[in-house]
Amino acid sequence: AQKITQTQPGMFVQEKEAVTLDCTYDTSDQSYGLFWYKQPSSGEMIFLIYQGSYDEQNATEGRYSLNFQKARKSANLVISASQLGDSAMYFCAMREGPDRGSTLGRLYFGRGTQLTVWP
Amino acid sequence: ETGVTQTPRHLVMGMTNKKSLKCEQHLGHNAMYWYKQSAKKPLELMFVYNFKEQTENNSVPSRFSPECPNSSHLFLHLHTLQPEDSALYLCASSQTPGTASTDTQYFGPGTRLTVL
């Protein structure tokens, strides 16, 4: 079974509008972390935002916010006021394992959503 | 500006060549990673080094040979590659895997490898 599912291969949004990119995850761990990365056509994976499984508040970083619904195991990324430079591939990722200890926290990635922002 | 650099950015090699990819991180992290990103496939973890020690080899063929001389540098030595090895190879670093922090992984720009 896939650990991370991103069901939207492509999304389109007009400049200055908000857009939500979907992500669902599968884990039996109680402690885990959820990440979103942006990958422009240049290839670099840029870290955007993090949400811990015990965090009660939704994470926010500037125009990015994470809509975390633990019971539904979803961690959707919301981008407000889209800009042309937001056009890129967006990846959701999850790190399982305890927050403490020596267990390696492997990152599992989804297949990504290609976001296109048009003027 | 990224704290993780990778060279070269593009590499074309024949199946009999030997080449190396280099990664350097300037973030003071202790863990470094190699990932492979092929078209239409999720990112695949290849190797993990923690404090210069290899802690994970994700069933990677022996034609890929990693080397981590110190916590700031990571190499991927390539030999006798196959055309299906053509991909974007990404290096990442993090403070230390499995700690109480977010342990966010920060990526380099990648090396686009083409095997002829």
Interface residues (C-beta under 8 A of the other chain):
Chain A: I4 G33 F35 Y37 S42 G43 E44 M45 I46 F47 Y50 G52 F91 A93 R95 G97 P98 D99 R100 G101 S102 T103 L104 G105 R106 L107 Y108 F109 G110 R111 G112
Chain B: T2 K40 K41 P42 L43 L45 V48 N50 T55 E56 L88 L90 A92 P97 G98 T99 A100 S101 T102 D103 T104 Q105 Y106 F107 G108 P109 G110 R112
